[in-house]
Amino acid sequence: GSAAAPGANSDEAETLATPQPTPPPRTRRNRRRRYFDAPRPDARRGCRALFALLMGLSVWTGFWNGVALCLPAEVVACCASAEADPGPKQLVRAPWCVLAKVTLMALGTCGLWATRS
């Protein structure tokens, strides 16, 4: 095999023995932007982003407003005759009403499970 020269490891020992340069002191700016290099503020892009957020929130609110106010009223409209004359035969007089209420309860249960609330 190859024989190593007697002074071959002395370079490694000197490298390990020399102190490493210390990093620059952490300033507030270095710490804040360590992982995120933010772009310069731009009014046009900011207004566009704000407009997109407001439109998204409006659509989301309008959709759920329609679901919460209009859909149950339409689904439970079949219960008007049964609720006008309540009694033990309500199930027989309006089976669609019971089905509608059970369906809404099942959807609510699925929503509670899906959101873990």
C-alpha positions in Angstrom: 0.0 0.0 0.0 0.9 3.6 0.1 2.7 4.9 3.1 1.8 8.3 4.4 4.4 10.9 4.9 5.2 11.6 8.6 3.9 15.2 8.5 0.7 14.5 6.5 -1.7 14.9 9.4 0.0 18.1 10.8 -2.0 20.3 8.3 -5.3 18.8 9.5 -4.3 19.4 13.1 -3.4 23.0 12.4 -6.7 23.6 10.6 -8.7 22.2 13.5 -6.7 24.1 16.1 -7.2 27.5 14.4 -10.2 29.4 15.7 -13.1 29.9 13.2 -14.1 33.4 12.5 -17.1 34.5 14.5 -20.3 35.4 12.6 -21.4 39.0 12.6 -23.5 40.0 15.6 -27.2 39.4 15.1 -29.0 42.6 14.6 -32.7 43.2 14.6 -32.8 43.4 10.8 -30.8 40.2 10.3 -33.1 38.3 12.7 -36.3 39.6 11.2 -35.4 38.8 7.6 -33.5 35.7 8.2 -35.9 33.4 6.2 -38.1 35.9 4.4 -36.9 38.5 1.9 -40.0 40.8 1.6 -40.5 42.7 -1.6 -40.9 46.4 -1.6 -44.3 47.8 -0.8 -46.3 48.4 -4.0 -49.6 50.3 -3.7 -51.1 48.8 -6.9 -50.4 45.3 -5.8 -51.6 46.0 -2.3 -54.9 47.4 -3.6 -55.4 44.5 -6.0 -54.7 42.0 -3.1 -57.1 43.8 -0.9 -59.8 43.9 -3.6 -59.3 40.1 -4.2 -59.7 39.4 -0.5 -62.8 41.5 -0.1 -64.4 39.9 -3.2 -63.5 36.4 -1.9 -65.0 37.2 1.5 -68.1 38.7 -0.1 -68.7 35.6 -2.2 -68.0 33.3 0.8 -70.4 35.3 3.0 -73.1 35.4 0.3 -72.8 31.7 -0.4 -73.2 30.7 3.3 -75.9 33.4 3.8 -77.9 31.7 1.0 -77.2 28.3 2.5 -78.1 29.3 6.0 -81.2 31.4 5.3 -82.7 30.2 2.0 -82.0 26.5 1.8 -83.5 25.5 5.2 -86.6 27.7 4.5 -87.1 25.9 1.2 -86.4 22.4 2.6 -88.6 22.9 5.7 -91.5 24.5 3.7 -93.0 21.1 3.4 -93.4 21.2 7.2 -95.9 24.1 7.2 -99.0 21.9 7.2 -97.6 19.5 9.8 -96.7 22.3 12.2 -100.0 24.0 11.8 -101.7 21.0 13.5 -99.1 19.3 15.7 -99.7 16.0 17.3 -98.8 12.4 17.4 -99.9 11.8 13.8 -97.5 14.5 12.5 -95.1 11.8 11.2 -97.9 10.2 9.2 -99.3 13.5 7.8 -95.9 14.8 6.7 -93.2 12.2 6.2 -91.3 14.5 4.0 -91.0 17.0 6.9 -89.4 14.4 9.1 -87.1 13.3 6.3 -86.1 17.0 5.7 -85.3 17.6 9.4 -83.3 14.4 9.7 -81.4 15.3 6.6 -80.5 18.7 8.0 -79.5 17.1 11.3 -77.3 14.7 9.4 -75.7 17.5 7.4 -75.1 19.4 10.6 -73.5 16.4 12.2 -71.2 15.9 9.2 -70.3 19.6 9.5 -69.5 19.3 13.2 -67.4 16.2 12.5 -65.6 17.8 9.5 -64.6 20.9 11.5 -64.0 19.0 14.7 -66.1 21.6 16.7 
